[in-house]
Amino acid sequence: MERWNSRAYDSSFGYVSTQGAPLVDLLDPQPGERVLDLGCGTGVLTAQIAFRGAEVLGIDGSAGMIEKALAQYPGINFIVGDGHDFTVARPYDAAFSNAALHWMSRDPAAVVGSVREALVPGGRFVAEMGGAGNCAELTTAMLTAWREYGLREPELPWYFPTPADYARLLEREGFLVRLLEYFDRPTPLDECPGGAADWVRVFAASALEGLPPDLVEPLLQRVNELAAPALRRETGWMADYVRLRFAAVRR
């Protein structure tokens, strides 16, 4: 529980805190530790944490994801839960989250507060999420296309804070920030062969709800045309990801 406090931060965090290091290395789960994976999806990283000997619980808001996780990793505990107001029976040594906190946009302070309540004093919170400017080119192309078609600007489902805003939020909710990094990570859109149009279908599907069916294809084609100059390469489409990665300790 006091492991972080007793270590020299420069040595323990210095080498793993480079952006390329896997987030699980930054968490550095130890055998026997209790770890919470918030927004665990299908459980790929939850399984990595468990592989290192920790007792881990994966939580996700999607019943479909949890069903998949349970089928794939039968030895690990997974439950459906909302990051804004989940509770645990017994506090955990650490909380972990990858690419999920920005989806919990209704009340980010409530999410951080729930994590705090789920941790022992001195417990650590290690996460990576989208930061301010994440997918700016993709989002701009999308909003421009909507505007050109005379559509009302869609409400976007994400929360992408600046480093200063998120550090303030963590501190206000009872954490000490030990490390905070903010960096560009251009990422191949491998799961979106149709480029920016597919990205909208996958990650901003709510914006398409209620649109006339015959409008969707030309609208998404226009998104591709607008995004292509910035994001299309000879090797394929890129997403303009900006990441916020942090490690904090519960006071």
PLY file of the C-alpha trace (Angstrom):
ply
format ascii 1.0
element vertex 251
property float x
property float y
property float z
element edge 250
property int vertex1
property int vertex2
end_header
0.00 0.00 0.00
2.82 2.39 0.77
4.96 1.09 -2.05
4.84 4.28 -4.08
5.51 6.51 -1.11
8.60 4.57 -0.12
10.20 4.51 -3.55
12.34 7.14 -5.21
9.94 8.46 -7.81
12.60 9.45 -10.29
13.93 5.93 -10.52
10.68 4.00 -10.34
8.67 6.26 -12.63
11.41 7.85 -14.69
12.10 5.02 -17.06
8.59 3.66 -17.42
6.91 7.02 -17.81
8.04 7.50 -21.39
4.97 7.52 -23.59
5.90 4.27 -25.32
5.98 2.20 -22.15
2.90 0.04 -21.68
0.50 1.45 -19.12
0.54 -1.82 -17.16
4.29 -1.28 -16.56
3.53 2.11 -15.05
0.96 0.47 -12.77
3.53 -2.21 -11.90
1.04 -4.59 -10.24
2.53 -6.87 -7.60
1.55 -10.44 -6.70
-1.30 -10.40 -4.19
-2.30 -6.78 -4.79
-5.96 -5.99 -5.38
-6.43 -3.98 -8.58
-9.52 -2.44 -10.16
-9.64 -2.04 -13.96
-12.21 0.67 -14.76
-13.63 0.60 -18.29
-11.98 -2.77 -18.90
-13.71 -3.49 -22.23
-13.15 -7.10 -23.27
-10.53 -7.59 -20.55
-7.28 -7.73 -22.53
-5.32 -5.50 -20.11
-7.21 -6.89 -17.10
-5.74 -10.27 -18.03
-2.23 -8.77 -18.28
-2.60 -7.37 -14.75
-3.84 -10.74 -13.47
-0.93 -12.48 -15.22
1.44 -10.52 -12.98
-0.16 -12.07 -9.92
-2.62 -9.37 -8.85
-6.21 -10.09 -7.88
-8.12 -7.97 -10.37
-11.72 -6.89 -10.92
-12.76 -5.55 -14.33
-15.68 -3.10 -14.50
-17.33 -1.84 -17.68
-20.60 -0.11 -18.52
-21.24 -2.40 -21.49
-22.88 -5.75 -20.74
-21.73 -7.01 -24.16
-18.08 -6.25 -23.39
-18.31 -7.92 -19.98
-19.93 -11.00 -21.53
-16.99 -11.27 -23.93
-14.46 -10.73 -21.14
-16.02 -13.47 -18.99
-15.97 -15.89 -21.92
-12.36 -15.07 -22.83
-10.90 -15.00 -19.31
-12.98 -17.36 -17.14
-10.61 -17.11 -14.15
-11.00 -13.33 -13.72
-13.82 -11.36 -12.08
-15.74 -8.93 -14.30
-18.88 -6.94 -13.53
-21.11 -4.44 -15.31
-20.88 -1.06 -13.59
-21.03 2.69 -14.18
-17.80 4.58 -13.50
-19.78 7.51 -12.10
-21.19 5.67 -9.11
-19.77 2.20 -8.60
-18.92 0.91 -5.11
-16.79 -1.98 -3.90
-17.17 -4.11 -0.78
-13.50 -3.88 0.19
-11.02 -1.18 -0.92
-8.39 -1.87 -3.57
-4.64 -1.19 -3.63
-4.74 0.33 -7.10
-7.10 1.50 -9.85
-6.22 1.31 -13.53
-7.95 2.67 -16.64
-6.99 2.74 -20.30
-8.83 4.70 -23.02
-12.06 4.70 -21.01
-12.24 7.77 -18.73
-13.00 10.10 -21.64
-16.23 8.15 -22.29
-17.39 8.83 -18.71
-18.30 12.40 -19.57
-21.49 13.00 -17.59
-19.66 13.99 -14.39
-15.87 13.42 -14.44
-15.54 14.53 -10.79
-17.97 11.81 -9.72
-15.83 9.23 -11.54
-12.64 10.35 -9.78
-14.54 10.46 -6.47
-15.79 6.89 -6.98
-12.24 5.72 -7.71
-10.99 7.46 -4.57
-13.63 5.74 -2.43
-12.63 2.39 -3.91
-8.96 2.77 -2.88
-7.07 2.31 0.36
-5.24 5.44 1.63
-2.01 5.60 -0.38
-3.64 3.53 -3.12
-2.62 4.47 -6.64
-4.62 5.50 -9.69
-2.89 4.97 -13.04
-4.66 5.80 -16.27
-4.48 7.03 -19.83
-7.27 8.85 -21.64
-7.89 11.27 -24.49
-6.66 14.77 -23.69
-7.57 18.22 -25.03
-7.21 18.25 -28.82
-7.74 14.50 -29.14
-9.12 13.71 -32.62
-9.39 17.43 -33.38
-9.00 16.96 -37.16
-11.54 14.13 -37.19
-14.01 16.10 -35.08
-13.59 19.29 -37.13
-14.20 17.40 -40.38
-17.32 15.88 -38.86
-18.74 19.15 -37.53
-17.99 20.94 -40.82
-19.82 18.25 -42.83
-22.83 18.47 -40.51
-22.86 22.25 -40.92
-22.58 22.04 -44.73
-25.59 19.74 -44.79
-27.58 22.18 -42.66
-27.74 19.75 -39.74
-27.71 20.70 -36.09
-24.25 20.28 -34.54
-24.15 16.83 -32.94
-23.43 16.47 -29.25
-20.10 14.71 -28.87
-19.93 11.98 -26.23
-16.42 12.60 -24.89
-14.54 14.52 -22.23
-11.01 15.53 -23.29
-9.50 17.69 -20.51
-6.34 19.77 -20.53
-3.54 18.50 -18.26
-4.06 21.47 -15.90
-7.80 20.84 -15.62
-7.39 17.15 -14.91
-4.60 17.67 -12.37
-6.85 20.15 -10.56
-9.72 17.67 -10.62
-7.57 14.87 -9.20
-6.26 17.10 -6.42
-9.70 18.43 -5.57
-11.01 14.86 -5.28
-8.30 13.80 -2.84
-5.36 12.61 -4.94
-1.70 13.65 -5.10
-0.53 13.76 -8.72
2.82 12.01 -9.09
3.13 12.03 -12.85
1.21 13.64 -15.69
2.11 13.42 -19.37
0.39 14.94 -22.38
1.49 13.92 -25.85
0.49 13.38 -29.47
0.09 9.80 -30.55
-0.84 9.59 -34.25
-2.40 6.14 -34.57
-3.20 4.08 -37.69
-6.96 3.67 -38.07
-6.57 -0.06 -38.68
-10.08 -0.89 -37.46
-11.55 1.71 -39.84
-10.70 0.72 -43.43
-13.20 3.33 -44.66
-11.21 6.09 -42.98
-12.79 8.99 -41.08
-16.25 7.84 -42.18
-15.74 4.51 -40.40
-14.34 6.32 -37.37
-17.62 8.26 -37.08
-19.60 5.00 -37.42
-17.57 3.30 -34.68
-16.80 6.07 -32.20
-19.47 8.73 -32.79
-22.41 6.54 -33.79
-24.74 8.60 -31.58
-24.31 11.54 -34.00
-25.87 9.47 -36.78
-28.99 8.55 -34.83
-32.17 10.04 -36.23
-30.62 11.23 -39.51
-32.49 10.43 -42.75
-30.96 7.11 -43.95
-30.25 8.41 -47.46
-28.23 11.29 -46.00
-25.79 9.18 -43.99
-23.55 7.94 -46.85
-23.02 11.29 -48.63
-22.50 12.98 -45.25
-19.82 10.48 -44.24
-18.20 10.71 -47.69
-17.91 14.45 -47.08
-16.29 13.80 -43.69
-13.66 11.71 -45.52
-13.03 14.46 -48.09
-12.58 17.08 -45.36
-10.33 14.91 -43.16
-8.19 13.42 -45.93
-5.65 16.27 -46.35
-4.61 16.04 -42.69
-5.10 12.35 -41.95
-4.78 10.27 -45.09
-1.33 8.84 -45.82
-0.03 6.54 -48.52
-0.02 3.79 -45.91
-3.61 4.42 -44.84
-5.65 6.64 -42.53
-4.33 8.01 -39.24
-6.21 9.22 -36.16
-4.85 12.38 -34.54
-4.84 11.06 -30.97
-3.66 13.21 -28.08
-3.16 11.30 -24.84
-3.23 12.28 -21.19
-1.46 9.77 -18.94
-1.21 10.10 -15.19
-0.29 8.40 -11.96
-1.77 9.66 -8.70
-1.99 8.51 -5.08
-5.00 8.66 -2.81
-4.34 11.00 0.12
0 1
1 2
2 3
3 4
4 5
5 6
6 7
7 8
8 9
9 10
10 11
11 12
12 13
13 14
14 15
15 16
16 17
17 18
18 19
19 20
20 21
21 22
22 23
23 24
24 25
25 26
26 27
27 28
28 29
29 30
30 31
31 32
32 33
33 34
34 35
35 36
36 37
37 38
38 39
39 40
40 41
41 42
42 43
43 44
44 45
45 46
46 47
47 48
48 49
49 50
50 51
51 52
52 53
53 54
54 55
55 56
56 57
57 58
58 59
59 60
60 61
61 62
62 63
63 64
64 65
65 66
66 67
67 68
68 69
69 70
70 71
71 72
72 73
73 74
74 75
75 76
76 77
77 78
78 79
79 80
80 81
81 82
82 83
83 84
84 85
85 86
86 87
87 88
88 89
89 90
90 91
91 92
92 93
93 94
94 95
95 96
96 97
97 98
98 99
99 100
100 101
101 102
102 103
103 104
104 105
105 106
106 107
107 108
108 109
109 110
110 111
111 112
112 113
113 114
114 115
115 116
116 117
117 118
118 119
119 120
120 121
121 122
122 123
123 124
124 125
125 126
126 127
127 128
128 129
129 130
130 131
131 132
132 133
133 134
134 135
135 136
136 137
137 138
138 139
139 140
140 141
141 142
142 143
143 144
144 145
145 146
146 147
147 148
148 149
149 150
150 151
151 152
152 153
153 154
154 155
155 156
156 157
157 158
158 159
159 160
160 161
161 162
162 163
163 164
164 165
165 166
166 167
167 168
168 169
169 170
170 171
171 172
172 173
173 174
174 175
175 176
176 177
177 178
178 179
179 180
180 181
181 182
182 183
183 184
184 185
185 186
186 187
187 188
188 189
189 190
190 191
191 192
192 193
193 194
194 195
195 196
196 197
197 198
198 199
199 200
200 201
201 202
202 203
203 204
204 205
205 206
206 207
207 208
208 209
209 210
210 211
211 212
212 213
213 214
214 215
215 216
216 217
217 218
218 219
219 220
220 221
221 222
222 223
223 224
224 225
225 226
226 227
227 228
228 229
229 230
230 231
231 232
232 233
233 234
234 235
235 236
236 237
237 238
238 239
239 240
240 241
241 242
242 243
243 244
244 245
245 246
246 247
247 248
248 249
249 250
